[in-house]
């Protein structure tokens, strides 16, 4: 178990070609490649720029008086 021979690989390849067609496989691989490039670009952009946060915290100084109602 676990060892795939040449005949098993050929049968799997034939099933994949029958399911997806010859023209669809390169298109799928191109989409996978675009996804990988986009992921790598996102990771590198994140490393270059620190994440800008849109925190809506209010900063106040200790010498400011707060309104209490």
N, C-alpha and C positions, 0 to 999 in steps of 0.2 A: 504494500500500500504506500502511496505517496510518490512512487516512481512512474512518471509518464513516459511511455515509449513514443517512438516516431508515429506509429499508427494512431495512438490516442490523440496526439497533437494534431494530426491531419484531420481526424474526425471532428475535433473541436473547431478547427479553422473552417472546415466545410460548413458546420452548423452556423457559425458566426456570419459567414458570407451569405448563407441562405437567409438568415434573419434580417441582416442589415443591408445587404446588397453591396456590390462592389463600389458604387459611387458614394454611398453613405459613410463608409468607414474612414476615408481620408477627411471628410467633412467633420466627423466626430473627433478625429485626432487633432484637427486644426482648432476646434473649439476647446479641447482640453489644453492645447498649447497656449491659447489666448488666456485661458483661466489661470494657468500657472504664471504666465508673464504678468498678469494683472495682480496676482497675489504677491509676487516678488516685488513689484513696483510699490504696492501698498506697504509692504514691510519696510522697504528701504526709505520711503517717504516718512514713515513713522519714526524711523531712527534718526533721520536728518532734522526733522522739525519736532520740537516738543509739542505734545498735544495741547492745543489751546482749549481751555475749558470755558464754558459759558456759565460758570457758577454765578448765581445771583445772590451771593452772600453780601451782607451789608457790613462794611467795616466801620467801626467807630472808635474814637479815642477814649481813653479813660477819663479825660478831663471834660468830656461832653456830658451834659445832663440828658437823661432820657425822659420822654414824655410818658407819664403814667396817668391814666384817666380814671 
